[in-house]
């Protein structure tokens, strides 16, 4: 899947980041799925883990989160179908985001490489969420 959009959102438990993933292959190519996580960026947070998967590399301690750094990156997502207890409606839920392991041949017959790791940036206030 490719990260095609990210935006801030307000959720039940505070500030959230809404990811839009576009499926890039298989039976569901070009379908989109939404995933949410807390806007908190720390080594134990889902946003940090999803960012690490998108970079396919360790995140430097000096790095400050920027949604622009994740745009268009490829990841592997795990999706399950769940049922809403109140309405009985089924919905898709992203349960895991991992580094992309697929390989795609480019026009020269080579292999397309994953984007480089995130750039280093100076520390900012922990409450700042750059969008």
Buried (B, 14 or more C-beta within 10 A) or exposed (E): BBBBEBEEEEEEEEEBBBBBBBBBEEEEEEEEBEBBBBBBBEEEBBBBBBBBBBBBBEBEEEBBBBBEBBBEBBBEBEBEEEEEEEEEEEEBEBEBBBBBEEEEEEEEEEEEEBBEBBEEBEEEEEEEBEE
